[in-house]
Amino acid sequence: MANRDNHYEAAFEAYLRSRQVPYVAVDEGRRSLLADASIKSLDFIVSSVKGHTWLVDVKGRRFPSGMQKQYWKNWSTRDDLVSMAQWERLFGERFQALFVFAYSVLGDRSPLAREQLFEFRDTLYAFIGIRLQPYAFYARQISPRWDTVAMPVERFRELAQPMDLLL
């Protein structure tokens, strides 16, 4: 059974259900094992009417975040990039890795228009997707200690898309 203690993942799953999008929720209880290593689990396998099957890793973020009210936070770990690339190779060319940034909208500003937001448990969410390939290409290290990366905000806003467009 998939762990849905993470409210961002639970909201994304409810979003998929509300749009009647076929998906499989992945059991994240343990890392998957390859021949000589382990690989971080993805969160969902999502079918799209556009012919893609998405291998989804949900990244929950607040919008804005922090005391400085930072918008468009899109950090990830290098392990996420490596693992999602491995999943793409394992599944084959009809499957594409996709980071879904699930923004919990906390103020008056939002990454999407109001009609594109999804309400779940009295919270508004914006679901923004970006394919692994451009994300990995533009990602720059932000913390050597935590091995995290992020895209420049301008580039992220240019390349990321609302999930409604990707489905």
TIMIDO-325298 format. One record per residue: residue number from 1; residue in one letter; x, y, z of N, C-alpha, C in turn. Coordinates in steps of 0.2 Angstrom, whole numbers, padded with zeros to 4 digits. Example, Ala and Ser with C-alpha at 12.3 -4.5 7.8 and 13.67 -1.06 7.14 Angstrom:
TIMIDO-325298
+-----+------+-------+-------+-------+-------+-------+-------+-------+-------+-------+
|  nr | rest |   n_X |   n_Y |   n_Z |  ca_X |  ca_Y |  ca_Z |   c_X |   c_Y |   c_Z |
+-----+------+-------+-------+-------+-------+-------+-------+-------+-------+-------+
|   1 |    A |  0066 | -0028 |  0039 |  0062 | -0022 |  0039 |  0066 | -0016 |  0039 |
|   2 |    S |  0064 | -0011 |  0035 |  0068 | -0005 |  0036 |  0064 |  0000 |  0039 |
+-----+------+-------+-------+-------+-------+-------+-------+-------+-------+-------+
//
This chain:
TIMIDO-325298
+-----+------+-------+-------+-------+-------+-------+-------+-------+-------+-------+
|  nr | rest |   n_X |   n_Y |   n_Z |  ca_X |  ca_Y |  ca_Z |   c_X |   c_Y |   c_Z |
+-----+------+-------+-------+-------+-------+-------+-------+-------+-------+-------+
|   1 |    M |  0004 | -0006 |  0000 |  0000 |  0000 |  0000 |  0004 |  0006 |  0000 |
|   2 |    A |  0003 |  0011 | -0004 |  0006 |  0017 | -0004 |  0005 |  0021 |  0002 |
|   3 |    N |  0010 |  0025 |  0004 |  0010 |  0029 |  0010 |  0007 |  0036 |  0008 |
|   4 |    R |  0001 |  0037 |  0011 | -0001 |  0044 |  0009 | -0002 |  0048 |  0016 |
|   5 |    D |  0003 |  0048 |  0020 |  0004 |  0052 |  0026 |  0006 |  0059 |  0023 |
|   6 |    N |  0010 |  0059 |  0017 |  0012 |  0065 |  0014 |  0006 |  0069 |  0011 |
|   7 |    H |  0004 |  0075 |  0014 | -0002 |  0078 |  0011 | -0001 |  0080 |  0004 |
|   8 |    Y |  0005 |  0082 |  0002 |  0006 |  0083 | -0005 |  0004 |  0078 | -0010 |
|   9 |    E |  0007 |  0072 | -0008 |  0005 |  0066 | -0012 | -0002 |  0064 | -0012 |
|  10 |    A | -0005 |  0064 | -0006 | -0012 |  0063 | -0005 | -0016 |  0068 | -0010 |
|  11 |    A | -0014 |  0074 | -0010 | -0018 |  0079 | -0014 | -0017 |  0078 | -0021 |
|  12 |    F | -0011 |  0076 | -0023 | -0010 |  0074 | -0030 | -0014 |  0068 | -0032 |
|  13 |    E | -0014 |  0063 | -0028 | -0018 |  0057 | -0029 | -0026 |  0059 | -0030 |
|  14 |    A | -0028 |  0063 | -0026 | -0035 |  0065 | -0026 | -0036 |  0069 | -0033 |
|  15 |    Y | -0031 |  0073 | -0034 | -0032 |  0077 | -0041 | -0032 |  0072 | -0047 |
|  16 |    L | -0028 |  0067 | -0047 | -0029 |  0062 | -0052 | -0035 |  0059 | -0053 |
|  17 |    R | -0038 |  0057 | -0047 | -0044 |  0054 | -0046 | -0050 |  0058 | -0049 |
|  18 |    S | -0050 |  0065 | -0047 | -0055 |  0070 | -0049 | -0055 |  0071 | -0056 |
|  19 |    R | -0049 |  0069 | -0060 | -0049 |  0070 | -0067 | -0050 |  0064 | -0071 |
|  20 |    Q | -0051 |  0058 | -0067 | -0052 |  0052 | -0069 | -0046 |  0049 | -0074 |
|  21 |    V | -0040 |  0051 | -0071 | -0033 |  0049 | -0075 | -0031 |  0043 | -0072 |
|  22 |    P | -0030 |  0038 | -0076 | -0027 |  0031 | -0074 | -0020 |  0032 | -0071 |
|  23 |    Y | -0019 |  0029 | -0065 | -0013 |  0029 | -0062 | -0012 |  0023 | -0057 |
|  24 |    V | -0005 |  0022 | -0055 | -0004 |  0017 | -0050 |  0000 |  0021 | -0045 |
|  25 |    A | -0002 |  0020 | -0039 |  0002 |  0023 | -0033 |  0007 |  0018 | -0031 |
|  26 |    V |  0013 |  0020 | -0030 |  0019 |  0016 | -0029 |  0020 |  0015 | -0021 |
|  27 |    D |  0021 |  0009 | -0019 |  0023 |  0008 | -0012 |  0030 |  0011 | -0011 |
|  28 |    E |  0030 |  0016 | -0007 |  0037 |  0019 | -0005 |  0040 |  0016 |  0001 |
|  29 |    G |  0038 |  0011 |  0004 |  0040 |  0008 |  0010 |  0047 |  0006 |  0010 |
|  30 |    R |  0050 |  0004 |  0004 |  0057 |  0002 |  0004 |  0059 |  0004 | -0003 |
|  31 |    R |  0066 |  0005 | -0003 |  0069 |  0007 | -0010 |  0069 |  0001 | -0014 |
|  32 |    S |  0069 |  0001 | -0020 |  0069 | -0004 | -0025 |  0076 | -0006 | -0026 |
|  33 |    L |  0077 | -0013 | -0027 |  0084 | -0015 | -0027 |  0086 | -0017 | -0035 |
|  34 |    L |  0091 | -0015 | -0037 |  0094 | -0016 | -0043 |  0099 | -0022 | -0042 |
|  35 |    A |  0103 | -0024 | -0047 |  0108 | -0029 | -0046 |  0113 | -0027 | -0041 |
|  36 |    D |  0116 | -0021 | -0041 |  0121 | -0020 | -0036 |  0120 | -0013 | -0032 |
|  37 |    A |  0114 | -0011 | -0032 |  0112 | -0004 | -0029 |  0105 | -0004 | -0028 |
|  38 |    S |  0103 |  0001 | -0024 |  0096 |  0003 | -0023 |  0094 |  0009 | -0027 |
|  39 |    I |  0088 |  0010 | -0028 |  0085 |  0015 | -0032 |  0079 |  0018 | -0028 |
|  40 |    K |  0079 |  0025 | -0027 |  0074 |  0029 | -0024 |  0067 |  0027 | -0028 |
|  41 |    S |  0062 |  0026 | -0024 |  0055 |  0024 | -0027 |  0052 |  0031 | -0030 |
|  42 |    L |  0049 |  0030 | -0035 |  0045 |  0035 | -0038 |  0038 |  0035 | -0034 |
|  43 |    D |  0034 |  0040 | -0036 |  0028 |  0040 | -0032 |  0022 |  0038 | -0036 |
|  44 |    F |  0021 |  0039 | -0042 |  0016 |  0037 | -0046 |  0018 |  0035 | -0053 |
|  45 |    I |  0014 |  0031 | -0056 |  0015 |  0030 | -0064 |  0008 |  0032 | -0066 |
|  46 |    V |  0008 |  0037 | -0071 |  0002 |  0040 | -0073 |  0001 |  0040 | -0080 |
|  47 |    S | -0004 |  0038 | -0083 | -0006 |  0038 | -0090 | -0008 |  0044 | -0092 |
|  48 |    S | -0007 |  0046 | -0098 | -0009 |  0052 | -0101 | -0012 |  0051 | -0108 |
|  49 |    V | -0018 |  0055 | -0109 | -0021 |  0054 | -0116 | -0017 |  0057 | -0121 |
|  50 |    K | -0011 |  0060 | -0120 | -0006 |  0063 | -0125 | -0001 |  0057 | -0127 |
|  51 |    G | -0002 |  0051 | -0125 |  0002 |  0046 | -0127 |  0008 |  0044 | -0122 |
|  52 |    H |  0009 |  0049 | -0117 |  0015 |  0047 | -0113 |  0012 |  0043 | -0107 |
|  53 |    T |  0017 |  0040 | -0104 |  0016 |  0037 | -0097 |  0021 |  0041 | -0093 |
|  54 |    W |  0019 |  0044 | -0088 |  0023 |  0048 | -0083 |  0026 |  0044 | -0077 |
|  55 |    L |  0032 |  0044 | -0076 |  0035 |  0041 | -0070 |  0036 |  0047 | -0065 |
|  56 |    V |  0031 |  0048 | -0060 |  0031 |  0054 | -0056 |  0034 |  0054 | -0050 |
|  57 |    D |  0038 |  0059 | -0048 |  0040 |  0060 | -0041 |  0037 |  0067 | -0039 |
|  58 |    V |  0033 |  0067 | -0034 |  0030 |  0073 | -0031 |  0035 |  0076 | -0027 |
|  59 |    K |  0035 |  0083 | -0028 |  0039 |  0087 | -0023 |  0035 |  0092 | -0020 |
|  60 |    G |  0033 |  0091 | -0014 |  0029 |  0096 | -0010 |  0033 |  0102 | -0008 |
|  61 |    R |  0030 |  0108 | -0010 |  0033 |  0114 | -0008 |  0028 |  0119 | -0006 |
|  62 |    R |  0029 |  0124 | -0002 |  0025 |  0129 |  0000 |  0025 |  0135 | -0005 |
|  63 |    F |  0020 |  0139 | -0006 |  0020 |  0145 | -0011 |  0017 |  0151 | -0007 |
|  64 |    P |  0021 |  0155 | -0005 |  0028 |  0156 | -0004 |  0031 |  0152 |  0002 |
|  65 |    S |  0037 |  0151 |  0002 |  0040 |  0148 |  0007 |  0045 |  0152 |  0011 |
|  66 |    G |  0046 |  0151 |  0017 |  0051 |  0154 |  0021 |  0049 |  0161 |  0024 |
|  67 |    M |  0053 |  0164 |  0028 |  0051 |  0170 |  0031 |  0053 |  0176 |  0026 |
|  68 |    Q |  0057 |  0174 |  0021 |  0058 |  0179 |  0015 |  0053 |  0179 |  0010 |
|  69 |    K |  0048 |  0175 |  0011 |  0043 |  0174 |  0006 |  0046 |  0173 | -0001 |
|  70 |    Q |  0049 |  0167 | -0002 |  0052 |  0165 | -0008 |  0047 |  0161 | -0012 |
|  71 |    Y |  0046 |  0163 | -0019 |  0041 |  0159 | -0023 |  0045 |  0155 | -0028 |
|  72 |    W |  0042 |  0150 | -0030 |  0044 |  0145 | -0035 |  0050 |  0141 | -0033 |
|  73 |    K |  0050 |  0139 | -0027 |  0055 |  0134 | -0024 |  0055 |  0128 | -0028 |
|  74 |    N |  0060 |  0126 | -0031 |  0060 |  0119 | -0035 |  0066 |  0115 | -0034 |
|  75 |    W |  0068 |  0115 | -0028 |  0074 |  0111 | -0026 |  0072 |  0103 | -0026 |
|  76 |    S |  0078 |  0099 | -0027 |  0077 |  0092 | -0027 |  0084 |  0089 | -0025 |
|  77 |    T |  0084 |  0083 | -0024 |  0091 |  0080 | -0022 |  0094 |  0077 | -0029 |
|  78 |    R |  0101 |  0077 | -0029 |  0104 |  0073 | -0034 |  0102 |  0066 | -0034 |
|  79 |    D |  0101 |  0063 | -0029 |  0098 |  0056 | -0029 |  0091 |  0055 | -0033 |
|  80 |    D |  0087 |  0061 | -0032 |  0081 |  0061 | -0036 |  0082 |  0060 | -0043 |
|  81 |    L |  0087 |  0064 | -0045 |  0089 |  0065 | -0053 |  0091 |  0058 | -0055 |
|  82 |    V |  0096 |  0055 | -0051 |  0099 |  0049 | -0053 |  0094 |  0043 | -0053 |
|  83 |    S |  0090 |  0043 | -0048 |  0085 |  0038 | -0048 |  0079 |  0038 | -0053 |
|  84 |    M |  0077 |  0044 | -0054 |  0072 |  0045 | -0060 |  0075 |  0043 | -0067 |
|  85 |    A |  0081 |  0045 | -0068 |  0084 |  0043 | -0074 |  0085 |  0035 | -0075 |
|  86 |    Q |  0086 |  0032 | -0069 |  0086 |  0025 | -0069 |  0080 |  0022 | -0071 |
|  87 |    W |  0074 |  0025 | -0068 |  0067 |  0022 | -0069 |  0066 |  0023 | -0076 |
|  88 |    E |  0068 |  0029 | -0079 |  0066 |  0030 | -0087 |  0070 |  0024 | -0091 |
|  89 |    R |  0076 |  0023 | -0089 |  0080 |  0017 | -0093 |  0076 |  0011 | -0092 |
|  90 |    L |  0074 |  0009 | -0086 |  0071 |  0003 | -0084 |  0065 |  0002 | -0088 |
|  91 |    F |  0060 |  0007 | -0088 |  0054 |  0006 | -0091 |  0054 |  0007 | -0099 |
|  92 |    G |  0059 |  0011 | -0101 |  0059 |  0011 | -0109 |  0057 |  0018 | -0111 |
|  93 |    E |  0057 |  0019 | -0118 |  0056 |  0025 | -0121 |  0049 |  0028 | -0121 |
|  94 |    R |  0044 |  0024 | -0120 |  0037 |  0026 | -0119 |  0035 |  0029 | -0112 |
|  95 |    F |  0040 |  0029 | -0108 |  0039 |  0032 | -0101 |  0044 |  0037 | -0100 |
|  96 |    Q |  0041 |  0043 | -0097 |  0046 |  0049 | -0096 |  0045 |  0051 | -0088 |
|  97 |    A |  0051 |  0052 | -0086 |  0051 |  0054 | -0079 |  0049 |  0062 | -0078 |
|  98 |    L |  0045 |  0063 | -0073 |  0042 |  0070 | -0072 |  0042 |  0071 | -0065 |
|  99 |    F |  0045 |  0077 | -0063 |  0044 |  0080 | -0057 |  0038 |  0084 | -0056 |
| 100 |    V |  0034 |  0083 | -0052 |  0028 |  0087 | -0051 |  0029 |  0091 | -0044 |
| 101 |    F |  0029 |  0097 | -0045 |  0030 |  0102 | -0039 |  0023 |  0103 | -0037 |
| 102 |    A |  0021 |  0101 | -0031 |  0014 |  0102 | -0028 |  0015 |  0107 | -0023 |
| 103 |    Y |  0013 |  0113 | -0026 |  0013 |  0119 | -0021 |  0007 |  0120 | -0017 |
| 104 |    S |  0008 |  0120 | -0011 |  0003 |  0122 | -0006 |  0002 |  0130 | -0006 |
| 105 |    V | -0003 |  0133 | -0008 | -0004 |  0140 | -0009 | -0006 |  0143 | -0002 |
| 106 |    L | -0001 |  0147 |  0000 | -0002 |  0150 |  0007 | -0005 |  0157 |  0007 |
| 107 |    G | -0004 |  0161 |  0002 | -0006 |  0168 |  0002 | -0010 |  0170 | -0004 |
| 108 |    D | -0010 |  0176 | -0006 | -0014 |  0179 | -0012 | -0011 |  0177 | -0018 |
| 109 |    R | -0004 |  0176 | -0019 | -0001 |  0174 | -0025 | -0001 |  0167 | -0026 |
| 110 |    S | -0002 |  0165 | -0032 | -0002 |  0158 | -0034 |  0002 |  0157 | -0040 |
| 111 |    P |  0005 |  0151 | -0041 |  0008 |  0149 | -0047 |  0004 |  0148 | -0053 |
| 112 |    L | -0003 |  0147 | -0052 | -0008 |  0146 | -0057 | -0014 |  0150 | -0056 |
| 113 |    A | -0018 |  0151 | -0061 | -0024 |  0155 | -0060 | -0029 |  0151 | -0056 |
| 114 |    R | -0033 |  0154 | -0052 | -0037 |  0152 | -0047 | -0041 |  0145 | -0050 |
| 115 |    E | -0044 |  0146 | -0056 | -0048 |  0140 | -0059 | -0043 |  0134 | -0060 |
| 116 |    Q | -0037 |  0134 | -0060 | -0032 |  0129 | -0061 | -0030 |  0126 | -0054 |
| 117 |    L | -0032 |  0129 | -0049 | -0030 |  0126 | -0042 | -0034 |  0120 | -0040 |
| 118 |    F | -0032 |  0116 | -0036 | -0036 |  0110 | -0034 | -0036 |  0111 | -0026 |
| 119 |    E | -0042 |  0110 | -0024 | -0043 |  0111 | -0016 | -0044 |  0104 | -0013 |
| 120 |    F | -0040 |  0103 | -0008 | -0040 |  0096 | -0005 | -0039 |  0098 |  0003 |
| 121 |    R | -0043 |  0095 |  0007 | -0043 |  0096 |  0014 | -0042 |  0103 |  0016 |
| 122 |    D | -0046 |  0107 |  0013 | -0046 |  0115 |  0015 | -0040 |  0118 |  0013 |
| 123 |    T | -0036 |  0115 |  0008 | -0030 |  0119 |  0006 | -0030 |  0119 | -0002 |
| 124 |    L | -0027 |  0124 | -0004 | -0027 |  0125 | -0012 | -0020 |  0122 | -0014 |
| 125 |    Y | -0020 |  0118 | -0019 | -0013 |  0116 | -0022 | -0013 |  0118 | -0029 |
| 126 |    A | -0007 |  0119 | -0031 | -0005 |  0120 | -0039 |  0000 |  0114 | -0040 |
| 127 |    F | -0002 |  0111 | -0046 |  0002 |  0105 | -0048 |  0006 |  0107 | -0054 |
| 128 |    I |  0012 |  0108 | -0054 |  0017 |  0110 | -0060 |  0021 |  0104 | -0061 |
| 129 |    G |  0022 |  0102 | -0068 |  0026 |  0097 | -0070 |  0032 |  0099 | -0074 |
| 130 |    I |  0037 |  0096 | -0073 |  0043 |  0097 | -0077 |  0047 |  0091 | -0079 |
| 131 |    R |  0048 |  0089 | -0085 |  0052 |  0083 | -0087 |  0059 |  0083 | -0084 |
| 132 |    L |  0061 |  0077 | -0083 |  0067 |  0076 | -0080 |  0073 |  0079 | -0084 |
| 133 |    Q |  0073 |  0078 | -0090 |  0078 |  0080 | -0095 |  0080 |  0087 | -0094 |
| 134 |    P |  0075 |  0092 | -0095 |  0077 |  0099 | -0095 |  0079 |  0101 | -0087 |
| 135 |    Y |  0075 |  0098 | -0083 |  0077 |  0099 | -0076 |  0084 |  0098 | -0074 |
| 136 |    A |  0086 |  0092 | -0076 |  0093 |  0090 | -0074 |  0098 |  0094 | -0078 |
| 137 |    F |  0096 |  0096 | -0084 |  0101 |  0100 | -0088 |  0102 |  0107 | -0085 |
| 138 |    Y |  0097 |  0110 | -0083 |  0097 |  0117 | -0080 |  0099 |  0117 | -0072 |
| 139 |    A |  0098 |  0111 | -0069 |  0099 |  0111 | -0062 |  0106 |  0113 | -0060 |
| 140 |    R |  0106 |  0117 | -0054 |  0113 |  0119 | -0052 |  0113 |  0117 | -0044 |
| 141 |    Q |  0119 |  0115 | -0042 |  0119 |  0114 | -0035 |  0118 |  0120 | -0030 |
| 142 |    I |  0113 |  0118 | -0025 |  0112 |  0124 | -0020 |  0115 |  0122 | -0013 |
| 143 |    S |  0116 |  0116 | -0012 |  0119 |  0114 | -0005 |  0123 |  0108 | -0006 |
| 144 |    P |  0130 |  0109 | -0006 |  0134 |  0103 | -0006 |  0133 |  0098 |  0000 |
| 145 |    R |  0131 |  0101 |  0006 |  0130 |  0097 |  0012 |  0124 |  0092 |  0011 |
| 146 |    W |  0118 |  0095 |  0008 |  0112 |  0091 |  0007 |  0112 |  0088 |  0000 |
| 147 |    D |  0117 |  0089 | -0004 |  0117 |  0087 | -0011 |  0110 |  0089 | -0015 |
| 148 |    T |  0108 |  0095 | -0014 |  0102 |  0097 | -0017 |  0104 |  0102 | -0023 |
| 149 |    V |  0099 |  0102 | -0028 |  0100 |  0106 | -0034 |  0093 |  0109 | -0035 |
| 150 |    A |  0093 |  0114 | -0039 |  0087 |  0118 | -0041 |  0089 |  0121 | -0048 |
| 151 |    M |  0083 |  0123 | -0051 |  0084 |  0127 | -0058 |  0083 |  0134 | -0056 |
| 152 |    P |  0086 |  0138 | -0060 |  0085 |  0145 | -0059 |  0077 |  0147 | -0060 |
| 153 |    V |  0074 |  0151 | -0056 |  0067 |  0152 | -0056 |  0065 |  0154 | -0063 |
| 154 |    E |  0068 |  0158 | -0067 |  0066 |  0161 | -0073 |  0065 |  0155 | -0078 |
| 155 |    R |  0070 |  0150 | -0078 |  0070 |  0145 | -0083 |  0065 |  0140 | -0081 |
| 156 |    F |  0064 |  0139 | -0074 |  0059 |  0134 | -0072 |  0052 |  0136 | -0074 |
| 157 |    R |  0051 |  0143 | -0073 |  0044 |  0146 | -0075 |  0043 |  0145 | -0083 |
| 158 |    E |  0048 |  0145 | -0086 |  0048 |  0145 | -0094 |  0046 |  0138 | -0096 |
| 159 |    L |  0049 |  0133 | -0093 |  0049 |  0126 | -0095 |  0044 |  0122 | -0091 |
| 160 |    A |  0042 |  0123 | -0085 |  0037 |  0119 | -0081 |  0030 |  0121 | -0084 |
| 161 |    Q |  0026 |  0116 | -0083 |  0019 |  0117 | -0086 |  0014 |  0115 | -0081 |
| 162 |    P |  0008 |  0117 | -0081 |  0002 |  0115 | -0076 |  0001 |  0108 | -0078 |
| 163 |    M | -0001 |  0104 | -0073 | -0002 |  0097 | -0074 | -0008 |  0096 | -0079 |
| 164 |    D | -0013 |  0100 | -0079 | -0018 |  0099 | -0083 | -0016 |  0099 | -0091 |
| 165 |    L | -0011 |  0103 | -0092 | -0008 |  0102 | -0099 | -0004 |  0096 | -0101 |
| 166 |    L | -0001 |  0093 | -0096 |  0003 |  0087 | -0097 | -0002 |  0081 | -0097 |
| 167 |    L | -0008 |  0081 | -0094 | -0012 |  0075 | -0094 | -0016 |  0075 | -0100 |
+-----+------+-------+-------+-------+-------+-------+-------+-------+-------+-------+
//
